[in-house]
Amino acid sequence: MEIYNWFVFYKDQILMVQQPDGYHIPTGEEPPVKVPVGSTVHFIGKMHGIRCKAYALHTPISGEEAPVRQMTGLRASYESLPFDEYNMAGKAFEILNWDQNTRYCPSCGVPTKQISDIGKKCPECRQEFYPHISPAIIVRINKGDSILMVRAKNFRGTYYGLVAGFLEAGETLEECVHREVMEETGIRIKNLKYFGSQPWPYPSGVMIGFTAEYESGEIKLQEEELCAGAFFTKANLPEIPSKLSLARKLIDNWLENPE
């Protein structure tokens, strides 16, 4: 019998099991929880040479089983799971979200058929469906010994982040950065450089990070999106995002490197 890594979700809650060295994704020959009727088991790749499968529950597991088995939010699991397990959990969540949203053809209303691990097809109109990824940019803007940090109205908590936004149809990534910076802050930037990227499975995005330098303009915040924003030095930084995010990686990169 083959051993699998099992990524089991109830909504955005993932099942973890406690082991001597901490929490992990459950492994075994059989699913750790009975697969509900109507739930598809998806193959999502391999981790450390072991095949990974994912499926969704209709109800959470009993709290009486904690702490040996525990369900926690995908974001929160970053603090408990090894990074490779958290990263694969993000992929599993994206696949399950795609599966839930493509059960029926949006044109015909006919139930779709699975044709591959990440593909479905309508048997009537033959339209094919694959996971949609929503690209978004995020940029750290340097001005002398300071960086621009903003606080969005939808942030939970009191931390500040960086200017970010979704790519629009017909845009290059670079055009998106310039547009978002102008729309949200009213300033112009120069010397735009690629920094790195990060899957963002909340529920199906990818963050593309950049650095840039301030060129001109006075900060004029987009009131519909932001409630605060200013340039901060290393000596007077506000609360910053958690290590989970690409925003934090961009900020840490600035903090760890001398001017």
N, C-alpha and C positions, 0 to 999 in steps of 0.2 A: 504493500500500500504506500502511496505517496503522501508526504508531509506537505502541508500548505501553510502559508501565512494567511490568516483570516481577518479581513477588515470589515467589521460589522458596525453598521450605523443605524441609529434611530434619529431621524431628522439630521441635525448637525452634531449629534452626540456619538462618539466613537467608543467601542468597547475595548477596555484595557484589562490586562491581568497582572496581578502583583507577583513578582518573583524576587529572590533574595537580593538582586542588584537593582531593583526598582520596577517600574511599570513597563510592560511590553505589549505588543500586539499578540493575541493568542495564536498558537500554532497547533497543528494536529492533522490527523488523517480525515477527521470528520468536522463539520461546522461546530463551533463552540455553543451555538444556540440554534435551535431548529429553524430551518429556512421557511418563512411563512409562505402560504399559498399565494401565488401571484408575484412573488419576489424573484427576480432573475439573479443568478450567481454569475458574476463577471470575472473573467481573467484579466488582470490589470498589469501584468509584467512579472519580473523576478526581482528578488532582493536577497543578496548573498547566495545566489544559486537556487533559491527556493521559490517556487511559483506562488504568486499572490492572488487571492480571490476576494471579491467584495460582494456584499449583498445588504439589503435594507430590511430592518424590522418594522413591524406595524405598531409595536408597543415596546417601551424600554424594558430592560431586564429588571428583576426585583431588586430593590435596594437592600434586601436582607443578605444578598451575596457579597456586598461590599465589606471589607476592602479588598478581598481576594479578586473579585471582578468588579469593575467600576466603569460607568459610562460618564464621559466628560466631553465638553465642547471641543471641537476641532482646534480652535485657537488656543484654548487652555491646555490642550494636550502637548503643545510645544514645550511646556515647562516640565512635563513628565516623561515623555517618550524620547528615546534616542532620535537624533535628527533624521537619520535615514528612514526610520519608521514613521515619523511625523510627515516627512516629505511624501512617502508613498501613500499615506493616509489622505493627504491632500488630493493626490491623483484619483484615489478611490472615490472620494466625495464628489469630485467633478464628474466622473463617469456615472455615478448613481444619480446625480442631479440631471445629467443629460438624458439618462434612461427614463427618468420620471417625466420629463418634459417632452419626450418624443414617442410616447406610446401610441399616439394617433397622428396620422398625416394631417397637417394644418390645411391642406387643400381639399382633400377628399373626406376626411373624418374616418378613414379606414384604419384599423390597427396595423401598425408597422411590423415588419419582420426583421429580426437580427440577421445581418449578412457577414459580420466580422466582429472582432472584439470591440471595435469603436465605430461600427457602421450599421445603419438600419435602412430599410427600403420600403416604400409603399408598394404593395402588390398591384394596386390599380393604376396609378399614374406614373409609377416607376421612379418617383423622386427619391433621392438618397439623402440621408441625414447623418452628420458627423458632429462630434462635440464642437461647440462654438467657443472660442477663446476671445475675451474682450481685452485688447491691449490698452494699457494706461501708462502715461509717463509720470515721472517724479524727478524734480530737479533741485539740487543744492546750489544756491546763488551766493557767491562770495563777493564781499565788498570790503577790501582792506583786510582787517583782522576780525571781521564779523561775517555772519551768514544770515540770510533772511529766513525767519521762521514764522509760521502762520498757525492760527487756530481755527479749524473749521467748525461750523455750527453743529455738525453731526458727530463730532468727536465725543466719545464717552470718557469721562475723567477730565483732568486739568492740563494735559500735556499739549505741547505745540508740535507741529510737524513741518513738512516742506510742501511747496506748491506742487500739486498733482492734478491730473485730469485724464479723461478718456480720449483716445484717438477718434477723430471724426472721419467720415467717408471722404476719400480723395486727398487726405493729408499724408505728408511724410511725418515721421516721428519728430524730426527737427522743427517742422512747421507747427506741430502740435505743442511742443514746448514753448515756442515763442508766443503762440496764441494764448495758451493757458496763463502764462506769466503776465501778459498784458491784460487779459480779462480779469484776473483775480487780484492783481496788485498795481496795474497801471505803469509798470516800469519796463525798460528795455534792457536786454541782456546781450552779451557777446561771448566769444570763445567757448561755444557750446561743445562739450566732449562727452562721449559715451562712458558710463561708469560700470554698469552691470545690469543683470535682470534677475527676476525672481518669480516663480509661479505664485499666484495669489488665488487660492481656491475658495473664494468667498463671494459668489460660488464658483466662478469660472474665469479668472482673469490672469494676466501676466503683467508685472510691473517692469518698466524699462527705465533705468536710472541714468541721469545725466548730471554733470556739473557745469556751471557757467559763471561768468563774472558780470557784476552790475555794470551797466553802461550809462544809463541816464533815466531821469524821471523821479517824481515824488510818489511815495506809496499812497495809493488810493484803493482801498479794499473793496472787493465786490461784496456788497452787503448781503446779497442773497446766499452766499456761500461761506463767507468768513466773518468772524467776530473780532479777531485781533491779528496783528502782524507787525513785525519790526525786525531790524537787524540786531543781532545779539553777538557779543564777544564770548570767548571761552570763560571769562570771569563772571558773566551775568546770565548764563543760559537758564531758560525756564525748564520745567519738566519736559523730558524728551520721550519719544516713543519706545516701546519695548524692543528687545533684541530680535524679536520675531520678524520685524519689518525691514524692507530695503531702505526706508527713511532712516532708521537707526544705523544701518551700515554706512550710509552716506555721511551721517553726522559723526559717527565714530572715526571714520577715515579722516575727517577734518580735525577731530580732537587729537588723534594720535600722530599727526604729522605737523612738524613745525612750519611756521609761515615762511 
